[in-house]
Amino acid sequence: MELDYDRLVALRKQSAAWRLLKADNAALMLSFFNKVFVGQGARSIAGAELVERLDDELFALNEG
């Protein structure tokens, strides 16, 4: 895939990954995903489990 200017502009408008990077809470989401998927070596995780882990993460952040 060629990454010329027009392609990057289109990706910025359409890509979920770009929206994530532009989000106000991007640092929280990226650190959480890093902890779950990279730090714990998970390749996939059930949605309910992911929600539970996120709930635990948010609770811990609010307590700290």
SEZAGU-967475 format. One record per residue (C-alpha): residue in three letters; x, z, y. Coordinates in steps of 0.5 Angstrom, whole numbers, plus 500, padded with zeros to 3 digits. Layout:
SEZAGU-967475
ALAXZY;...
This chain:
SEZAGU-967475
MET500500500;GLU503498507;LEU502503512;ASP502499518;TYR498502525;ASP492499523;ARG492502516;LEU494509519;VAL488509524;ALA483507519;LEU485512514;ARG485517520;LYS478516521;GLN476515513;SER480520509;ALA478527507;ALA485529507;TRP486527514;ARG480531516;LEU483537512;LEU489536516;LYS485536523;ALA481542521;ASP482548525;ASN482552519;ALA487547515;ALA493552515;LEU488557511;MET486552506;LEU492549505;SER496555503;PHE490557499;PHE490551495;ASN498551495;LYS497558492;VAL492556487;PHE494549484;VAL502550486;GLY504557485;GLN499558479;GLY501551476;ALA493549475;ARG492542475;SER484543475;ILE480549476;ALA472550475;GLY468550482;ALA465557481;GLU472560479;LEU475556485;VAL470559490;GLU471566487;ARG478566488;LEU477563495;ASP472569496;ASP478574494;GLU483571498;LEU478571505;PHE476578503;ALA484580502;LEU485577509;ASN480580513;GLU482587510;GLY489586512;
